[in-house]
C-alpha cells in the first residue's frame, strides 16, 4: 500500500508544479530573519490544514458531493502528512531521551 500512496503523492506534486504559473512564496525557513520556531509553527499549521482537507473531502464523499478521485488524493495526502508528523515526533522524542541519558 505504501508504493501506490507514494506514487499518488508524486503524481499530485508533479501536477501542482505544472499548474503553478506565479512564482511561489518563500517557505518560512527561507525568509530572511525567520527562526526555527517560525518554521516549525508554519509546518504544523500546514499539516493541520492538510489533515482537515482530507477529513472534509471524506465527509463530502459520504454525502455524495465529491469526486472519488479527489477524495482519494486528499485522504492520501492527509495520511502521508500524518505519517511524516509521527516520524518527526519519534525523532524528537529519541533525541530528547538521548540528551537525558547523557552523563553530566
N, CA, C and O atoms as a GROMACS GRO file, in nm:
protein
  416
    1UNK      N    1   0.082  -0.120   0.000
    1UNK     CA    2   0.000   0.000   0.000
    1UNK      C    3   0.086   0.125   0.000
    1UNK      O    4   0.040   0.231  -0.042
    2UNK      N    5   0.210   0.115   0.046
    2UNK     CA    6   0.297   0.231   0.053
    2UNK      C    7   0.337   0.280  -0.085
    2UNK      O    8   0.345   0.401  -0.108
    3UNK      N    9   0.363   0.189  -0.177
    3UNK     CA   10   0.408   0.228  -0.310
    3UNK      C   11   0.300   0.306  -0.385
    3UNK      O   12   0.332   0.412  -0.441
    4UNK      N   13   0.174   0.260  -0.389
    4UNK     CA   14   0.072   0.341  -0.456
    4UNK      C   15   0.052   0.478  -0.389
    4UNK      O   16   0.026   0.577  -0.457
    5UNK      N   17   0.064   0.483  -0.257
    5UNK     CA   18   0.048   0.610  -0.188
    5UNK      C   19   0.160   0.706  -0.227
    5UNK      O   20   0.135   0.824  -0.252
    6UNK      N   21   0.282   0.656  -0.234
    6UNK     CA   22   0.394   0.740  -0.273
    6UNK      C   23   0.381   0.783  -0.419
    6UNK      O   24   0.413   0.897  -0.454
    7UNK      N   25   0.335   0.693  -0.504
    7UNK     CA   26   0.317   0.726  -0.645
    7UNK      C   27   0.210   0.833  -0.662
    7UNK      O   28   0.226   0.925  -0.742
    8UNK      N   29   0.101   0.820  -0.587
    8UNK     CA   30  -0.005   0.921  -0.595
    8UNK      C   31   0.044   1.056  -0.547
    8UNK      O   32   0.011   1.160  -0.605
    9UNK      N   33   0.124   1.056  -0.441
    9UNK     CA   34   0.178   1.182  -0.390
    9UNK      C   35   0.273   1.246  -0.491
    9UNK      O   36   0.271   1.367  -0.511
   10UNK      N   37   0.356   1.164  -0.555
   10UNK     CA   38   0.449   1.216  -0.655
   10UNK      C   39   0.373   1.270  -0.775
   10UNK      O   40   0.409   1.375  -0.829
   11UNK      N   41   0.269   1.200  -0.818
   11UNK     CA   42   0.188   1.247  -0.930
   11UNK      C   43   0.121   1.379  -0.897
   11UNK      O   44   0.119   1.471  -0.979
   12UNK      N   45   0.066   1.390  -0.776
   12UNK     CA   46  -0.002   1.512  -0.734
   12UNK      C   47   0.097   1.628  -0.727
   12UNK      O   48   0.066   1.740  -0.770
   13UNK      N   49   0.217   1.603  -0.674
   13UNK     CA   50   0.318   1.709  -0.665
   13UNK      C   51   0.360   1.755  -0.804
   13UNK      O   52   0.379   1.875  -0.828
   14UNK      N   53   0.375   1.661  -0.896
   14UNK     CA   54   0.412   1.697  -1.033
   14UNK      C   55   0.302   1.778  -1.100
   14UNK      O   56   0.330   1.873  -1.173
   15UNK      N   57   0.178   1.740  -1.076
   15UNK     CA   58   0.066   1.813  -1.134
   15UNK      C   59   0.058   1.954  -1.078
   15UNK      O   60   0.027   2.049  -1.151
   16UNK      N   61   0.086   1.969  -0.949
   16UNK     CA   62   0.082   2.102  -0.888
   16UNK      C   63   0.195   2.189  -0.940
   16UNK      O   64   0.177   2.310  -0.955
   17UNK      N   65   0.311   2.132  -0.967
   17UNK     CA   66   0.423   2.210  -1.018
   17UNK      C   67   0.391   2.262  -1.158
   17UNK      O   68   0.431   2.373  -1.194
   18UNK      N   69   0.320   2.182  -1.237
   18UNK     CA   70   0.285   2.223  -1.373
   18UNK      C   71   0.178   2.330  -1.375
   18UNK      O   72   0.174   2.410  -1.469
   19UNK      N   73   0.091   2.335  -1.274
   19UNK     CA   74  -0.018   2.432  -1.275
   19UNK      C   75   0.021   2.564  -1.211
   19UNK      O   76  -0.054   2.662  -1.221
   20UNK      N   77   0.134   2.570  -1.146
   20UNK     CA   78   0.176   2.694  -1.081
   20UNK      C   79   0.244   2.783  -1.185
   20UNK      O   80   0.349   2.749  -1.238
   21UNK      N   81   0.183   2.898  -1.212
   21UNK     CA   82   0.243   2.989  -1.309
   21UNK      C   83   0.314   3.104  -1.239
   21UNK      O   84   0.413   3.156  -1.291
   22UNK      N   85   0.265   3.144  -1.124
   22UNK     CA   86   0.327   3.254  -1.050
   22UNK      C   87   0.440   3.199  -0.964
   22UNK      O   88   0.434   3.084  -0.920
   23UNK      N   89   0.543   3.281  -0.940
   23UNK     CA   90   0.650   3.235  -0.853
   23UNK      C   91   0.595   3.210  -0.713
   23UNK      O   92   0.511   3.284  -0.663
   24UNK      N   93   0.644   3.106  -0.651
   24UNK     CA   94   0.595   3.070  -0.519
   24UNK      C   95   0.658   3.157  -0.412
   24UNK      O   96   0.768   3.210  -0.430
   25UNK      N   97   0.587   3.173  -0.302
   25UNK     CA   98   0.638   3.249  -0.189
   25UNK      C   99   0.746   3.168  -0.119
   25UNK      O  100   0.751   3.045  -0.129
   26UNK      N  101   0.832   3.238  -0.050
   26UNK     CA  102   0.937   3.170   0.024
   26UNK      C  103   0.879   3.092   0.140
   26UNK      O  104   0.788   3.139   0.209
   27UNK      N  105   0.932   2.975   0.162
   27UNK     CA  106   0.891   2.897   0.278
   27UNK      C  107   0.941   2.969   0.403
   27UNK      O  108   1.037   3.046   0.394
   28UNK      N  109   0.880   2.945   0.518
   28UNK     CA  110   0.922   3.016   0.639
   28UNK      C  111   1.071   3.003   0.669
   28UNK      O  112   1.131   3.098   0.720
   29UNK      N  113   1.131   2.889   0.639
   29UNK     CA  114   1.273   2.872   0.668
   29UNK      C  115   1.361   2.952   0.573
   29UNK      O  116   1.477   2.979   0.605
   30UNK      N  117   1.308   2.992   0.456
   30UNK     CA  118   1.387   3.063   0.358
   30UNK      C  119   1.376   3.214   0.372
   30UNK      O  120   1.452   3.287   0.309
   31UNK      N  121   1.285   3.261   0.452
   31UNK     CA  122   1.268   3.404   0.468
   31UNK      C  123   1.380   3.459   0.556
   31UNK      O  124   1.417   3.398   0.656
   32UNK      N  125   1.434   3.574   0.518
   32UNK     CA  126   1.541   3.632   0.598
   32UNK      C  127   1.490   3.667   0.738
   32UNK      O  128   1.382   3.725   0.754
   33UNK      N  129   1.569   3.632   0.837
   33UNK     CA  130   1.536   3.667   0.975
   33UNK      C  131   1.435   3.576   1.041
   33UNK      O  132   1.393   3.602   1.154
   34UNK      N  133   1.395   3.469   0.973
   34UNK     CA  134   1.298   3.380   1.036
   34UNK      C  135   1.369   3.283   1.129
   34UNK      O  136   1.487   3.253   1.112
   35UNK      N  137   1.297   3.236   1.227
   35UNK     CA  138   1.357   3.146   1.325
   35UNK      C  139   1.305   3.005   1.305
   35UNK      O  140   1.211   2.980   1.228
   36UNK      N  141   1.367   2.913   1.375
   36UNK     CA  142   1.325   2.774   1.366
   36UNK      C  143   1.184   2.757   1.421
   36UNK      O  144   1.106   2.677   1.368
   37UNK      N  145   1.151   2.831   1.524
   37UNK     CA  146   1.016   2.819   1.581
   37UNK      C  147   0.911   2.868   1.482
   37UNK      O  148   0.801   2.812   1.476
   38UNK      N  149   0.943   2.971   1.403
   38UNK     CA  150   0.850   3.017   1.299
   38UNK      C  151   0.831   2.909   1.192
   38UNK      O  152   0.719   2.884   1.146
   39UNK      N  153   0.940   2.846   1.154
   39UNK     CA  154   0.933   2.738   1.056
   39UNK      C  155   0.849   2.623   1.109
   39UNK      O  156   0.764   2.569   1.039
   40UNK      N  157   0.873   2.586   1.234
   40UNK     CA  158   0.801   2.475   1.295
   40UNK      C  159   0.653   2.506   1.308
   40UNK      O  160   0.568   2.420   1.282
   41UNK      N  161   0.620   2.628   1.346
   41UNK     CA  162   0.479   2.669   1.357
   41UNK      C  163   0.411   2.662   1.221
   41UNK      O  164   0.298   2.614   1.209
   42UNK      N  165   0.479   2.710   1.118
   42UNK     CA  166   0.423   2.706   0.983
   42UNK      C  167   0.403   2.562   0.935
   42UNK      O  168   0.301   2.532   0.873
   43UNK      N  169   0.498   2.476   0.963
   43UNK     CA  170   0.486   2.336   0.922
   43UNK      C  171   0.370   2.267   0.994
   43UNK      O  172   0.298   2.188   0.934
   44UNK      N  173   0.353   2.297   1.121
   44UNK     CA  174   0.243   2.237   1.197
   44UNK      C  175   0.109   2.287   1.144
   44UNK      O  176   0.015   2.209   1.129
   45UNK      N  177   0.100   2.417   1.116
   45UNK     CA  178  -0.025   2.472   1.062
   45UNK      C  179  -0.058   2.410   0.926
   45UNK      O  180  -0.174   2.379   0.898
   46UNK      N  181   0.044   2.392   0.841
   46UNK     CA  182   0.023   2.328   0.710
   46UNK      C  183  -0.023   2.183   0.727
   46UNK      O  184  -0.110   2.136   0.653
   47UNK      N  185   0.036   2.114   0.824
   47UNK     CA  186  -0.002   1.975   0.849
   47UNK      C  187  -0.148   1.966   0.894
   47UNK      O  188  -0.223   1.882   0.845
   48UNK      N  189  -0.186   2.052   0.985
   48UNK     CA  190  -0.324   2.052   1.034
   48UNK      C  191  -0.420   2.084   0.920
   48UNK      O  192  -0.526   2.022   0.908
   49UNK      N  193  -0.383   2.179   0.837
   49UNK     CA  194  -0.467   2.216   0.723
   49UNK      C  195  -0.485   2.100   0.626
   49UNK      O  196  -0.596   2.075   0.579
   50UNK      N  197  -0.377   2.029   0.597
   50UNK     CA  198  -0.383   1.916   0.505
   50UNK      C  199  -0.472   1.805   0.561
   50UNK      O  200  -0.551   1.746   0.487
   51UNK      N  201  -0.459   1.777   0.689
   51UNK     CA  202  -0.540   1.672   0.751
   51UNK      C  203  -0.687   1.712   0.752
   51UNK      O  204  -0.774   1.629   0.727
   52UNK      N  205  -0.716   1.838   0.780
   52UNK     CA  206  -0.855   1.884   0.778
   52UNK      C  207  -0.916   1.877   0.638
   52UNK      O  208  -1.034   1.845   0.623
   53UNK      N  209  -0.835   1.907   0.536
   53UNK     CA  210  -0.884   1.896   0.398
   53UNK      C  211  -0.921   1.752   0.365
   53UNK      O  212  -1.021   1.728   0.298
   54UNK      N  213  -0.840   1.658   0.411
   54UNK     CA  214  -0.871   1.517   0.390
   54UNK      C  215  -1.000   1.477   0.459
   54UNK      O  216  -1.082   1.404   0.403
   55UNK      N  217  -1.018   1.525   0.583
   55UNK     CA  218  -1.142   1.494   0.655
   55UNK      C  219  -1.263   1.557   0.587
   55UNK      O  220  -1.368   1.494   0.577
   56UNK      N  221  -1.248   1.679   0.541
   56UNK     CA  222  -1.358   1.747   0.472
   56UNK      C  223  -1.394   1.674   0.343
   56UNK      O  224  -1.512   1.657   0.312
   57UNK      N  225  -1.293   1.630   0.269
   57UNK     CA  226  -1.318   1.557   0.143
   57UNK      C  227  -1.389   1.425   0.171
   57UNK      O  228  -1.480   1.387   0.098
   58UNK      N  229  -1.347   1.355   0.276
   58UNK     CA  230  -1.411   1.228   0.310
   58UNK      C  231  -1.556   1.250   0.350
   58UNK      O  232  -1.644   1.172   0.312
   59UNK      N  233  -1.583   1.355   0.426
   59UNK     CA  234  -1.720   1.386   0.465
   59UNK      C  235  -1.805   1.420   0.343
   59UNK      O  236  -1.920   1.378   0.333
   60UNK      N  237  -1.748   1.497   0.251
   60UNK     CA  238  -1.821   1.532   0.129
   60UNK      C  239  -1.851   1.409   0.044
   60UNK      O  240  -1.956   1.401  -0.018
   61UNK      N  241  -1.759   1.313   0.042
   61UNK     CA  242  -1.781   1.191  -0.035
   61UNK      C  243  -1.894   1.109   0.027
   61UNK      O  244  -1.977   1.052  -0.044
   62UNK      N  245  -1.897   1.103   0.159
   62UNK     CA  246  -2.004   1.028   0.226
   62UNK      C  247  -2.140   1.090   0.193
   62UNK      O  248  -2.239   1.018   0.180
   63UNK      N  249  -2.143   1.222   0.179
   63UNK     CA  250  -2.267   1.291   0.147
   63UNK      C  251  -2.297   1.287  -0.002
   63UNK      O  252  -2.403   1.331  -0.046
   64UNK      N  253  -2.203   1.234  -0.081
   64UNK     CA  254  -2.224   1.223  -0.225
   64UNK      C  255  -2.196   1.352  -0.300
   64UNK      O  256  -2.245   1.370  -0.412
   65UNK      N  257  -2.117   1.441  -0.243
   65UNK     CA  258  -2.091   1.572  -0.304
   65UNK      C  259  -1.951   1.586  -0.360
   65UNK      O  260  -1.916   1.695  -0.407
   66UNK      N  261  -1.870   1.481  -0.358
   66UNK     CA  262  -1.731   1.494  -0.401
   66UNK      C  263  -1.694   1.386  -0.501
   66UNK      O  264  -1.754   1.278  -0.504
   67UNK      N  265  -1.595   1.417  -0.582
   67UNK     CA  266  -1.541   1.322  -0.678
   67UNK      C  267  -1.452   1.223  -0.603
   67UNK      O  268  -1.372   1.263  -0.519
   68UNK      N  269  -1.465   1.096  -0.633
   68UNK     CA  270  -1.391   0.992  -0.562
   68UNK      C  271  -1.240   1.008  -0.579
   68UNK      O  272  -1.165   0.986  -0.484
   69UNK      N  273  -1.196   1.045  -0.697
   69UNK     CA  274  -1.052   1.060  -0.722
   69UNK      C  275  -0.994   1.172  -0.636
   69UNK      O  276  -0.887   1.156  -0.577
   70UNK      N  277  -1.064   1.283  -0.628
   70UNK     CA  278  -1.017   1.394  -0.545
   70UNK      C  279  -1.013   1.356  -0.398
   70UNK      O  280  -0.922   1.394  -0.325
   71UNK      N  281  -1.113   1.280  -0.355
   71UNK     CA  282  -1.118   1.237  -0.215
   71UNK      C  283  -1.001   1.146  -0.185
   71UNK      O  284  -0.936   1.161  -0.081
   72UNK      N  285  -0.973   1.052  -0.273
   72UNK     CA  286  -0.862   0.960  -0.251
   72UNK      C  287  -0.730   1.037  -0.245
   72UNK      O  288  -0.646   1.007  -0.161
   73UNK      N  289  -0.712   1.135  -0.332
   73UNK     CA  290  -0.589   1.214  -0.331
   73UNK      C  291  -0.575   1.293  -0.202
   73UNK      O  292  -0.467   1.298  -0.143
   74UNK      N  293  -0.683   1.355  -0.157
   74UNK     CA  294  -0.674   1.436  -0.036
   74UNK      C  295  -0.657   1.351   0.089
   74UNK      O  296  -0.582   1.388   0.179
   75UNK      N  297  -0.724   1.238   0.095
   75UNK     CA  298  -0.708   1.149   0.210
   75UNK      C  299  -0.567   1.090   0.210
   75UNK      O  300  -0.507   1.074   0.316
   76UNK      N  301  -0.515   1.058   0.092
   76UNK     CA  302  -0.378   1.008   0.083
   76UNK      C  303  -0.278   1.114   0.128
   76UNK      O  304  -0.182   1.083   0.199
   77UNK      N  305  -0.300   1.236   0.089
   77UNK     CA  306  -0.213   1.346   0.132
   77UNK      C  307  -0.218   1.363   0.284
   77UNK      O  308  -0.116   1.384   0.348
   78UNK      N  309  -0.338   1.352   0.340
   78UNK     CA  310  -0.352   1.362   0.486
   78UNK      C  311  -0.280   1.246   0.554
   78UNK      O  312  -0.217   1.265   0.658
   79UNK      N  313  -0.288   1.128   0.497
   79UNK     CA  314  -0.220   1.012   0.555
   79UNK      C  315  -0.069   1.029   0.552
   79UNK      O  316  -0.001   1.000   0.651
   80UNK      N  317  -0.016   1.076   0.439
   80UNK     CA  318   0.128   1.099   0.430
   80UNK      C  319   0.173   1.208   0.527
   80UNK      O  320   0.280   1.198   0.587
   81UNK      N  321   0.091   1.310   0.542
   81UNK     CA  322   0.124   1.417   0.636
   81UNK      C  323   0.128   1.364   0.778
   81UNK      O  324   0.219   1.396   0.854
   82UNK      N  325   0.029   1.284   0.814
   82UNK     CA  326   0.025   1.227   0.948
   82UNK      C  327   0.144   1.135   0.972
   82UNK      O  328   0.203   1.137   1.080
   83UNK      N  329   0.180   1.054   0.872
   83UNK     CA  330   0.298   0.968   0.885
   83UNK      C  331   0.425   1.050   0.906
   83UNK      O  332   0.511   1.013   0.985
   84UNK      N  333   0.436   1.161   0.835
   84UNK     CA  334   0.553   1.248   0.850
   84UNK      C  335   0.557   1.312   0.988
   84UNK      O  336   0.663   1.318   1.051
   85UNK      N  337   0.443   1.359   1.036
   85UNK     CA  338   0.438   1.420   1.168
   85UNK      C  339   0.476   1.319   1.276
   85UNK      O  340   0.549   1.352   1.369
   86UNK      N  341   0.426   1.197   1.264
   86UNK     CA  342   0.458   1.093   1.362
   86UNK      C  343   0.607   1.060   1.357
   86UNK      O  344   0.668   1.039   1.461
   87UNK      N  345   0.666   1.053   1.238
   87UNK     CA  346   0.809   1.025   1.226
   87UNK      C  347   0.893   1.136   1.288
   87UNK      O  348   0.992   1.108   1.356
   88UNK      N  349   0.854   1.260   1.266
   88UNK     CA  350   0.928   1.373   1.326
   88UNK      C  351   0.914   1.369   1.477
   88UNK      O  352   1.011   1.391   1.550
   89UNK      N  353   0.792   1.341   1.526
   89UNK     CA  354   0.772   1.331   1.671
   89UNK      C  355   0.860   1.223   1.730
   89UNK      O  356   0.920   1.243   1.836
   90UNK      N  357   0.868   1.108   1.665
   90UNK     CA  358   0.951   0.998   1.715
   90UNK      C  359   1.098   1.038   1.721
   90UNK      O  360   1.168   1.003   1.816
   91UNK      N  361   1.145   1.112   1.620
   91UNK     CA  362   1.284   1.158   1.620
   91UNK      C  363   1.310   1.258   1.733
   91UNK      O  364   1.415   1.254   1.796
   92UNK      N  365   1.214   1.346   1.757
   92UNK     CA  366   1.229   1.445   1.864
   92UNK      C  367   1.233   1.375   2.000
   92UNK      O  368   1.315   1.410   2.085
   93UNK      N  369   1.147   1.277   2.020
   93UNK     CA  370   1.145   1.203   2.147
   93UNK      C  371   1.275   1.126   2.164
   93UNK      O  372   1.331   1.123   2.274
   94UNK      N  373   1.324   1.063   2.058
   94UNK     CA  374   1.450   0.990   2.066
   94UNK      C  375   1.566   1.084   2.098
   94UNK      O  376   1.654   1.049   2.177
   95UNK      N  377   1.567   1.202   2.038
   95UNK     CA  378   1.673   1.299   2.067
   95UNK      C  379   1.666   1.346   2.211
   95UNK      O  380   1.769   1.359   2.277
   96UNK      N  381   1.546   1.371   2.260
   96UNK     CA  382   1.528   1.412   2.400
   96UNK      C  383   1.577   1.303   2.494
   96UNK      O  384   1.647   1.331   2.591
   97UNK      N  385   1.541   1.179   2.467
   97UNK     CA  386   1.586   1.068   2.552
   97UNK      C  387   1.736   1.054   2.548
   97UNK      O  388   1.798   1.025   2.650
   98UNK      N  389   1.795   1.074   2.431
   98UNK     CA  390   1.940   1.066   2.420
   98UNK      C  391   2.008   1.175   2.502
   98UNK      O  392   2.109   1.150   2.567
   99UNK      N  393   1.952   1.294   2.499
   99UNK     CA  394   2.009   1.404   2.578
   99UNK      C  395   1.993   1.377   2.726
   99UNK      O  396   2.084   1.404   2.804
  100UNK      N  397   1.880   1.324   2.766
  100UNK     CA  398   1.855   1.296   2.908
  100UNK      C  399   1.945   1.184   2.961
  100UNK      O  400   1.973   1.179   3.081
  101UNK      N  401   1.990   1.095   2.874
  101UNK     CA  402   2.078   0.986   2.916
  101UNK      C  403   2.225   1.025   2.918
  101UNK      O  404   2.308   0.944   2.959
  102UNK      N  405   2.260   1.144   2.875
  102UNK     CA  406   2.399   1.188   2.874
  102UNK      C  407   2.448   1.214   3.016
  102UNK      O  408   2.376   1.273   3.097
  103UNK      N  409   2.568   1.170   3.046
  103UNK     CA  410   2.622   1.200   3.179
  103UNK      C  411   2.660   1.347   3.190
  103UNK      O  412   2.698   1.411   3.092
  104UNK      N  413   2.648   1.398   3.308
  104UNK     CA  414   2.681   1.540   3.330
  104UNK      C  415   2.825   1.554   3.374
  104UNK      O  416   2.871   1.666   3.397
   0.00000   0.00000   0.00000
